[in-house]
Amino acid sequence: MNHLIRRLAATAVMGVAGAGFATGVFAADFVAKIGHLESAQQSRHVHLEKVAKLVNERTDGAVEFQLFPQGQLGQQREMTEGVQLGTLEATVAPAAFLGGFNPAVSIMDIPFLLPDNDETAQEIRSGAFGEALCESFNSRGVTCIGLWPNGKKNFTSSKPLASLEDFAGQKFRVMDSNILIEQFNSLGASAIALPFGELYTALQTGVVDGEENPLDTIQRMKFYEVQNHLVLSDHGAMEDVILFNPAWWASLPEEHQKTIVDAFNEVIPELIDHKAEAVAAALEEIKGSDIEIREMSDEEKAAFREKMYPAARAAYIERAGEEGEKLIAIYEKEYEAAGAQ
């Protein structure tokens, strides 16, 4: 009867914007505030809403997720620290923003890390590699329950990018990561770490020639207005890491833990499709500009990977040490086993 009452209370408030999924008269047994940086219209939040609904239904209202998008609870560092300290129950964070907190996760900065095929990429994401990457967060005071795909990066420049050789001598903006700097050094290019907010002006004024970002970011930030060439390379995986506060997670019955993990995994195909639609829409808008667009062939991607991967790999191991060496070994075994080579 209590389960039925919870379900009715949850149904009565379903769809309340920005709230959870069981915030009626009868409180859920377990409530988690989940903060993240994307807007409510973007793929991460849309699918967090789906996960929240599935979890609430499948636990008969016992577990409630309250979602806070667009940095409402602070910047990523503040949210990650909140999860660590227990002032926030969970965050879904870009791996690229977590390298200072956990150097092991910087493996995701390595170019051409995940194959283009979604199913093969998911095998690597959800297999021994993904498990080992998640386990690396345990010693940092947070519990990682999985990885979520969130698109891939592409190259743009004001100068031609018709071949691998064209990258030599060009200046690219990167996030502050030695791995990303080395990926460009391996091509004979140079990399400059600049804040994201300064990028449009830096491209416009020629401080840098080019940059790397997902297509929907390139479209949303209008970078294509100040760039002449776009290469659809899909070279950089943009992965999200799902982090929970360890004490809150440990307080859950095992069956609720499984329900949550299963729900996050279940929506991944829809998440990939939603992101692909956003990318396709972005590309259509970009095509309406004067920028030259070309798509990398599989052979070209293999050539770029052969050039870039060893340098980025070495930079990663230098940063992450023995822990990084172990994780790279697991990744390379999984990559080969998945038939990605």
Helices and strands as residue ranges (DSSP letters): H 2-13, E 30-35, H 43-58, E 63-68, H 76-85, E 90-94, G 95-97, G 103-109, H 118-126, H 128-135, G 138-140, E 143-157, G 164-167, E 171-174, H 178-185, E 190-193, G 196-198, H 199-205, E 210-213, H 215-220, G 223-226, E 229-244, H 246-251, H 254-266, H 268-287, E 292-295, H 298-337
